[in-house]
Every structure is written in C-alpha cells, then in structure tokens.
Amino acid sequence: MKKLKGIGLLLIANILIFITLSISFTVLSEMILPAFGIDLRGSFAQQDLLWAFVIGFGGAFISLAFSKQMARAFIDCTQITEPRTQAERLVFDTVQKISEKLSISMPEVWIYESPDPNAFATGPTKNNSMVAVSTGLLNNLNEGEVRAVLAHEMGHVYNGDMFTTTVLAGLMNTFVYFISRFIYRQVAERNEALGFGVYIVLQIVLSVLAMIPISWWSRRREFAADRFAANTVGKEHMISALEGIDRWVQRTQFEYSSQDALSTMKISGKSHSFMQIFATHPPIEARVNALRQL
C-alpha cells in the first residue's frame, strides 16, 4: 500500500503538471501571442505536448521505479541484513534507529567497494529505499562521522528528495522534447533535412541547459540533508565528517568523475569546475559554513 501511495503521488503530480503545461501553452499561443502580433495558431500541436509529457515523465518514472536496482548494477555492493563486524553493526544500527525515530520503513543497507569516503540513498519512496556506504567511508571516518553521513542520507530519504528530483527531471525532459519538436515542425515545413538537423542540435543543447535547474536543486537538497543530519546527530559530527572527506580528497588528489551515474545521489562529488552551475554538490567549505551558522 505504501508503494502504491508513492506511485500514485508521482502520477498525480505528473498529470497536474501536464494539465498546467497544456493550458499555459494553449493560452499563450491562442490569446497572448496573437495580441502582440505573433500568430502561431495552427502550429501548436497538442499531441506533441502529450508525447513530450509521456516521454519526459515516462523515462523519469521508470528511472525512479527501478532506481535501487539500477544503483546496485553500477556498484560492487553487499547487502547487510545480519551485521558481522563492528563497522557493519554501526551502519545497520544507525539506519535502523533513525528509521524508527522517523516512523518510516527501514531502508535496505548496503556496503560497496570504493576507496573514496562516500555514501548515497535512493529508492522510489521513503518507505521503499536503500542506503549504501563505501568501504572508504568506513575506513577513513570515525563512528560519529559515519553516523552523521548516514543521517544525511536518511535526510534525503525522509524528505523525499528522490521523488522531487524525478518530477523536476521529468518536467525538464518534457520541455526539451516539446520545444525541440515544435521548432522542428516550423523548419521541416521548408526543409526536412535541415529540420532534422535542428531537432538533433536542440535536443543536445536544451538537454545541457536542463541540467542547470536540476543541478541547482541537487545543491539545495545537499544543504537540507546536512541540516537534517545536524539536527539528528549534532552539527559538530556533520562538520567533522565533511572536513574529513575533504581532507581525504585533498590528500589523495582524488578526482570525482563527471560520468558517475550515481554522482547526484552521493554525499560528496565534483563541486569545483569551470561551469559551477552544473555542479551537483556545493563546495565543502560552503556546506561547513552553512552548518556553523545553524
């Protein structure tokens, strides 16, 4: 029932967004633009918006529904159901206690092989999720810091960040497909080959631009998860965890890959780049400063 509730909320959100877009585009093309001498009536295809909605949100919905399976496919991980070591017990017990405190179903607990101290959470709903930590995290941080990182990930779970990010991604995908298709129709009426070329270029350019609001939202959610962890285990532990991760990265000169399929989920990722607006994580110093001001 809890799974169905989460799926139902996603479907309702998608339908409401589609209705809003449909009405907005209709009013814009039929009333507002003609008032300014721009007549696009007849060129607006309702079916294009429908297909944009289906493709944009359909892909996002499938990604969300199978997010746990996809995450496990990208990493070498082991599920912890009966802890055998002190480190496994620390992770399992921390996730269990926070889940009980929040009155949500306990996420699946996984440990994956990776040298960098990192962790992530994913899943379609807060009652159907997973939390995974790297061996590097357990080997390089103390118990208080590990608990803080786990609380950070549980913040993502409890706040429904996977759901909201999926809705935003679906919305961006819908705009990308619809705008590309709309302009393609105008150009293809004169030159089919040119129209197809314009369509491909627009798909690429708009997809890149769509990452800007998605990345911005990802950075906001990192700050929110940090605050959640600070309120759960104490801001000193969260600050210490972030500083410990940063020291490890600086010491080893570890370079986070921009091709990491799980980069937006992890607690730490590439934040300093030529195009900061595409960064999925805020700089560590900005996160630490925000925590100190709590």
N, C-alpha and C positions, 0 to 999 in steps of 0.2 A: 504493500500500500504506500509506503514512504517513497519507493522508487517511482511509482505511478504519479504521486503528487509532484515530485520534482520534474518529471517529464511533462506533466500537464501544465505546470507553470511556464516551462520553456515554450510549449506550443502556444499557450495563450499570449505570451509576450510577443512571439513571432507574428501571430495573427494581428494583434493590435498594432504592431509596427507596420505591417503590410497595409492595413486599412488606413493608417495615418499617412503613409507614403502615397498611396493611391489617391486619397482625397487631396493631398497637398499638390501633387503633380497635375491633377485634373484642374484644380482652381488656378494654378499657375499658368497652365497652357491655354485654358479656356477663357479666363477672365483677366488676370493681372497683366500678362504679357501683351495681349491684344490692346489693352488700354494704353500701352506705351508704343503701339505701332509694330509690335513683334507678333506676327501671326504664325503660330506653329500648329494650329488646329488641323487635324487630319494626319499630322506626322507623329502624334503621340500614340503609341501602341500599348493598349492596356495589357495585352498578352506578354509584351516584353517585360513589363514590371512584374507580372505574375511569375514568369520564368526566372527573372532575376531573384525574386523572393525565394523560389523553390531551390534554385542552385545555391544562392548565397547562404541561406539558413539551413538548407539540407546538408551541405557539407559541414557546416559548423556543428549541427546537431549530431551527425554521425561521429564527428571527432570527439564530442563531449561524451556521447553514449559509450564509446569504446576507448575512452582516454586511459583507463587503467591498463587495459590490455596493450595499447599502443606504447605506453610508458615502459611496461615490462619488456616489450620487444626490443627497445633501444638500449637496455642496460643488462648487465650480468648481475642478477639480483637473487636473493634468497628470502623467502617469507619467514617471519618469526612468529610462531604460534605457541611454542614452548621454549622460552629462553634457556640457553645452556651456559652462557657466560655472563659475567658481570655487566659487560657492555650491552649485551642483548637484553638483560633484565632491566637496565637503566632505560633503554629506549622503549621497551614494551610497557613497563610500569608507568612511565611518564605519559605516554599516549593514552593509556587506559584511564589514569586519574583525571586528566584534562577532559576526556570524553565524558566521564561520569559527572564531572562538575558542570559541563555544558548541557548535559542530558541529551546527548546525541549518540548514535551507534558508533562503536569504536572502529576507526579505520583499520584497514589491513596494514600491517607493519612489515616493512621490507628493508633489507640492508643490501647495498650494491657496491661492487668493486670499483673504486675510483680513488686516485691519490689526493684530489683536492677536497678540502673540507666543505661539504655541500649537503643539501637536502631539498626535497620537494614534496608537494602534495598535489594530488589530482583526483578526479572522480566526478561523476555526473551530479551528485548531490552531497550534502553534508552528512547524510546517513548512508552513503554508498561511496566511500572514498578510500584512498590509500596514502600513507606517509612513508617515504623512503629516505634513508640517510646513507651517506657514503662511508666506506671504511676510513677514508681520510679524515672525516669529521670526528669519528670515534677515537682515532689515533692522535689527533692534534689538539682537541679541546678537552677541558676538564668537565666534571659532571654538571656543574652549574651552567656552564656554557652550552653543553649539549641539551640540557632541559630548556634553555632559552630558545635555541634553534627549533626544537620540537614544538614549543609553544607558538613560535612564529608560524610554523606550518599549520598548526591547528587553528590559528587565526584565519588563515586562508580558507580552511575547510569550513569553519563556523560562519564566516562572513559571506560564504557563497561566491568567492572570487572566480571560481571556475565557471560558474553559471553566467555571471555578469560579463566576463571576458568573452564568453561564447556568443552572447547576444550582441555585444559590440562588434565582434569579428563578423558575425552574420550580417549585421547592418552595413558594415563597410563593404563586404563582398557584394551585397545587393546593389549598392551604389556603383561599384566598379563595373559590374556586369551591365546594369541598366544604362549608364552613361555611355559606355563603350558601344553598346548595341544601338542606342539612339543616334549617336553621331555616325556610326557605320551606315545606318539606313539613309541618312542625308547624303553621304558621299557616294554610296553604292548606286544611287539613282543616276549618277553621272558617269561613274567609272567603277565597275565591280572589283577589279583588281586593286585599284587604289583604296577602295573602301575596306577591303580585307586587310590590306597593309596597315591602314589607320587603326582598324579594330585591334590588331595584334599589339601595335605600339601603345595604344591607350590602355589595354589590359595590363601591360607591364608597368607603365608609368603610374597609372591610378592605383595599382596594387602596392607599389612602393609608397605612394603618398598615403594610402590607407593605413600603413604601419605607423604613421605619426600619432594619430589618436589612440591606437591600440597600445603603443609603447608608452605614451603618456599615462594611460590608465594603469598599465602594469607598474609604473614607477609609483603612482599614488597608492596602489594596493600594497606595495612593499612597506611604505611608511605606516599604513594602517596595521599591517601584520606585526610590525615592530612594536607599535603601541600596545597591541593586544598582548604580545609576549611580555612587555614591560609591566603591564597590569597583572599578568598571571604569575610570573616568577620574579619580578623585580627588574627595574631598568638597568641596574648595575650588571646583572648577568647578561642581558641582551647587548649592552655596550661592549662588555668584555668579549663576548662571542664574535661580534662584528670586527672588533680590533684584532682578535686572534686570527680570524680568517684573512683579514687584510695583511697582517704580518707574514702569514704563510705565503700568500700570493707574491708579496714583495720579495721575500727571501728566495723563493724558488723561481721567480720570474715566470710564473705560470700564466699562460695566455688563454683566456676563455675563448672558445671557438664561436664564431658568429653563425656557424652552421649547426649548432647544438639544437636538436629538435625539442629538448626539454628546457631550454635556456630561460623562457619566461616563467617557468614553474619554480626554479631553484632559488634558494635564499641569496646566493651570490652569483653575479655574472658580469659580463662586459659592460662597464659603465663609462669609461673614458674612451672616446672615439672622436674622429673628425666630425661626425654628424651626431651630436649629443641627443638630438630629438628622436633618434631611432634607438636609443639605449633602453633596454627593458628594465634596468636596475639603476636607482640613484647611486651617486658616488658614496662610498662607505662613510666618508667624513660628513656628508650631508645627513646621512641617517643617524650617525652618532650625535651630531649637533641637535637634531630634532628630538632624540631621546633625552638628552641632557636638559632640554627646555621643558620637559614634562613636569 
